């Protein structure tokens, strides 16, 4: 049963529609990500869900209650912004306790709840520190603790990790997912980062120009893109016309449509029921544990990837044959 439902939501700014009749639903305890490029409407949808922006039409329900016209402060929603918005003159404990004090919770209860949050987000020993004395990752965890200490029904995250460097970001993604699962809180994340969405989500909604391009689990989204936009946005897919595939493989069975191919689906080992790509290695790029090739077969360029082997030495300009299982050629709508 849906815990949060977004029904027929539309929104326009200055006569330009930015959300087109959207319908989404989230289960209780589910981690959902709104993913898409800048300007696709994902942050606007999050603000409508939070009660910070009003829709032109549609209904928002949380736990069976219509909250479309309910003020933001009365929706029992926690929200973490990209800027964190911590109070600079308050300590870590005081920042976390702020919402509880506004609710006039007894001081002893506040103390217990704050202590639990400090432990949960890994800030033990930093209780009396001020935001200026914390790293970006620590500030983000304070903002998260402040949002969840009031036990909201829904937690909204508006690109909260985007200002952090890559390694801290990956560590916090793991922490965020662990905390969300421990508290079993329904969470909605907005991001343009595909890897981040894949790492933390139970379900992903991909938005494009104010419409839902595709939704599904991370596995479904990645392995079964339904359109050219999704295939190009979600990863490093090769998107080729049927005529280009026919040239590259010397096969004539492709129709006049677009096809998507994952770069890691190519193999140097022969496979039964596969297509053959014979040609030249144009470029070799070392990406940590991944080696990426730009490969030309009969003039058609594709990208192939595989796990890096310490003894491999593929040179640019070398001749090579790659194999692609037929099931890994995905027709697009």
C-alpha positions in Angstrom: 0.0 0.0 0.0 1.3 3.5 -0.9 2.4 5.6 2.0 3.0 8.8 -0.1 1.0 9.5 -3.2 1.4 12.3 -5.7 -1.6 12.5 -8.0 -1.9 14.5 -11.2 0.6 17.2 -10.0 1.2 20.1 -12.4 3.2 23.3 -11.9 3.9 26.3 -14.1 6.1 29.3 -13.6 5.5 32.5 -15.6 3.2 30.6 -18.0 5.8 27.8 -18.6 4.8 24.3 -17.4 7.6 22.6 -15.5 5.7 19.6 -14.2 3.2 17.8 -16.4 0.4 15.8 -14.6 2.8 13.7 -12.5 1.7 10.5 -10.7 4.1 8.8 -8.2 3.7 6.7 -5.1 6.1 5.6 -2.4 5.8 2.7 0.1 6.4 3.2 3.8 10.1 2.8 4.6 11.1 3.1 0.9 14.1 5.1 -0.3 13.1 6.8 -3.5 15.3 9.0 -5.7 14.1 11.7 -8.1 16.9 11.6 -10.8 17.3 13.9 -13.7 19.3 16.7 -15.3 19.2 20.3 -14.1 15.9 21.9 -14.9 13.9 18.7 -15.2 11.6 19.6 -12.3 12.8 17.3 -9.6 13.5 20.0 -7.0 10.2 21.7 -7.7 8.4 18.4 -7.1 10.3 18.0 -3.8 9.3 21.5 -2.7 5.7 20.7 -3.6 5.9 17.6 -1.5 7.4 19.6 1.4 4.7 22.2 1.2 7.1 25.0 0.2 5.5 25.4 -3.2 1.9 25.0 -4.3 0.9 23.0 -7.4 -1.4 24.3 -10.1 -3.4 21.1 -9.7 -3.2 17.7 -8.1 -3.2 16.1 -4.7 -0.5 15.1 -2.2 -1.3 12.4 0.4 0.9 11.2 3.2 -0.2 8.2 5.3 -3.7 8.4 3.9 -4.2 12.1 4.7 -4.6 14.8 2.0 -1.9 17.4 2.8 -2.1 19.4 -0.4 -3.2 22.6 1.4 -1.5 21.8 4.8 1.3 24.2 5.8 4.9 22.8 5.6 5.4 22.9 9.4 2.3 20.7 9.9 3.2 18.0 7.4 5.5 16.1 9.7 8.3 16.2 7.1 12.0 16.6 7.6 14.1 18.2 5.0 17.9 18.5 4.4 19.0 21.2 1.9 22.2 21.4 -0.1 23.3 24.3 2.1 22.6 22.4 5.4 21.4 25.7 6.9 22.9 25.1 10.4 22.7 27.8 13.0 26.2 29.1 13.3 25.8 30.3 16.9 24.6 26.9 18.1 26.6 23.8 19.0 26.0 20.4 17.4 23.7 19.4 20.2 21.8 22.7 20.1 21.3 22.5 16.4 20.0 18.9 16.6 17.7 19.8 19.6 16.2 22.9 17.9 13.1 21.2 16.4 12.4 19.4 19.6 12.5 22.6 21.6 10.1 24.2 19.2 7.7 21.3 20.0 8.2 22.0 23.7 9.5 18.5 24.4 10.7 18.0 28.0 14.4 18.7 28.4 15.3 15.3 29.7 13.6 13.7 26.6 15.4 16.1 24.4 18.7 15.2 25.9 18.1 11.5 25.3 16.9 11.9 21.8 19.9 14.2 20.9 22.4 11.7 22.4 20.8 8.9 20.3 21.1 11.0 17.1 24.7 12.0 17.8 25.6 8.3 18.1 23.6 7.4 15.1 25.3 9.8 12.8 28.8 9.2 14.2 29.4 12.6 15.9 30.3 11.4 19.4 32.8 13.9 20.9 31.6 16.8 18.7 28.5 17.6 20.8 29.9 21.0 21.8 31.5 22.0 18.5 30.1 24.8 16.4 29.5 24.4 12.6 32.6 26.4 11.7 34.7 23.8 13.6 33.3 20.9 11.5 34.1 19.5 8.1 31.6 19.6 5.3 30.7 15.9 5.9 30.2 16.5 9.6 28.0 19.5 9.0 25.9 17.3 6.6 25.4 14.7 9.4 24.3 17.4 11.8 21.7 18.6 9.3 20.5 15.0 8.8 20.3 14.4 12.6 18.3 17.6 13.1 15.9 16.6 10.4 15.2 13.1 11.7 15.3 13.7 15.5 11.7 14.9 15.4 10.7 11.5 13.9 9.1 12.9 10.7 6.8 10.7 8.5 8.9 11.5 5.4 12.5 12.7 5.0 13.3 14.9 2.0 16.9 15.3 0.8 17.6 18.0 -1.8 21.1 17.2 -3.2 22.6 17.1 0.3 25.9 15.6 -0.8 26.7 17.6 -3.9 29.1 20.0 -2.3 31.3 17.3 -0.9 34.4 15.7 -2.4 34.1 12.2 -4.0 35.5 10.0 -1.2 33.5 11.7 1.6 30.4 11.6 -0.6 30.7 7.8 -1.1 31.2 7.2 2.7 28.1 9.4 3.5 26.0 7.6 0.9 26.6 4.4 2.8 25.9 6.0 6.2 22.8 7.7 4.8 21.4 4.4 3.5 22.3 2.6 6.8 20.5 5.2 8.9 17.5 5.3 6.6 17.1 1.5 6.9 17.7 1.5 10.7 14.9 4.1 11.2 12.7 2.7 8.4 11.9 6.2 7.4 10.3 7.0 4.0 13.0 9.0 2.2 12.9 11.0 -1.1 16.3 12.1 -2.5 16.8 14.6 -5.3 20.0 14.2 -7.3 21.5 14.5 -10.8 24.2 11.9 -9.9 23.4 8.5 -11.4 25.9 6.6 -9.2 24.5 8.1 -6.1 20.9 7.2 -7.1 22.0 3.6 -7.9 23.9 3.3 -4.6 21.1 4.3 -2.1 17.7 3.7 -3.8 15.0 1.1 -3.6 13.3 2.8 -6.5 14.2 5.6 -9.0 12.0 8.0 -10.9 13.9 9.6 -13.8 12.5 12.9 -14.8 13.0 14.8 -18.1 11.4 18.1 -18.9 8.8 17.8 -16.2 7.7 14.3 -17.1 8.6 10.8 -15.8 10.8 9.2 -18.4 11.1 5.9 -16.5 10.7 4.4 -13.0 11.9 1.1 -11.5 14.6 -0.4 -9.2 18.2 0.5 -9.9 18.7 -2.9 -11.6 15.7 -2.4 -13.8 16.6 1.2 -14.7 20.2 0.3 -15.6 19.7 -3.0 -17.4 16.4 -2.1 -19.3 16.4 1.5 -20.4 13.2 2.3 -22.2 14.2 5.3 -24.3 17.2 7.0 -25.8 17.1 9.7 -23.1 17.3 7.2 -20.3 20.0 5.1 -22.0 22.2 8.2 -22.5 21.5 9.6 -19.1 21.8 6.6 -16.8 25.3 5.4 -17.8 27.8 5.1 -20.6 25.5 3.2 -22.9 26.3 3.0 -26.6 23.2 4.2 -28.5 23.3 3.1 -32.2 20.9 3.1 -35.1 20.0 -0.3 -36.6 21.9 0.6 -39.7 25.0 1.4 -37.7 24.8 -2.0 -35.9 24.4 -3.7 -39.3 27.6 -2.1 -40.5 29.6 -2.8 -37.3 28.6 -6.4 -37.1 28.1 -7.3 -40.8 24.7 -8.6 -39.8 21.5 -7.5 -41.5 18.9 -8.4 -38.9 18.4 -5.0 -37.3 15.4 -2.9 -37.8 15.3 0.9 -38.4 15.3 1.9 -34.7 17.7 2.8 -31.9 19.5 0.1 -29.8 21.3 0.5 -26.5 24.4 -1.6 -25.5 26.1 -1.5 -22.1 29.9 -1.0 -22.5 30.7 -3.8 -20.1 28.6 -6.2 -22.2 31.4 -6.5 -24.7 33.8 -9.4 -24.2 37.2 -10.5 -25.7 36.1 -14.1 -25.2 34.0 -15.8 -27.9 30.4 -16.4 -26.9 27.7 -18.5 -28.6 24.7 -16.6 -30.0 26.7 -13.4 -30.2 27.6 -10.6 -32.6 31.2 -10.0 -33.7 32.9 -6.6 -33.7 36.3 -6.7 -35.4 38.3 -3.5 -35.7 40.8 -1.1 -34.1 41.3 0.3 -30.6 41.3 4.1 -31.0 41.7 5.0 -27.3 42.5 3.3 -24.0 41.5 5.0 -20.8 42.5 3.7 -17.3 39.7 4.4 -14.8 41.0 2.8 -11.6 39.7 -0.8 -11.7 38.0 -0.2 -15.1 39.7 -0.1 -18.5 37.6 1.8 -21.1 38.2 1.4 -24.9 37.0 3.5 -27.7 36.8 0.8 -30.4 36.0 1.2 -34.2 34.4 -1.6 -36.1 33.9 -1.0 -39.8 34.0 2.7 -39.1 31.3 2.6 -36.3 32.7 3.7 -32.9 31.6 2.0 -29.7 32.8 2.2 -26.1 33.7 -1.1 -24.3 34.7 -1.5 -20.6 36.0 -4.3 -18.5 37.7 -4.8 -15.1 41.4 -3.8 -15.3 43.9 -6.7 -15.3 47.4 -5.9 -13.9 49.1 -7.8 -16.8 47.0 -6.4 -19.6 48.7 -4.2 -22.2 46.2 -3.2 -24.9 47.8 -0.5 -27.1 46.0 2.2 -29.0 46.0 1.3 -32.7 45.9 -2.5 -32.0 43.5 -4.8 -33.9 41.0 -6.5 -31.7 37.8 -8.7 -31.9 35.0 -8.2 -29.4 31.9 -10.3 -28.9 28.5 -9.2 -27.8 25.7 -11.5 -26.7 22.5 -10.9 -28.7 20.4 -10.5 -25.5 22.6 -7.5 -24.6 21.4 -5.5 -27.6 18.4 -3.6 -26.2 15.8 -2.0 -28.6 14.6 1.4 -27.5 11.2 2.9 -27.9 
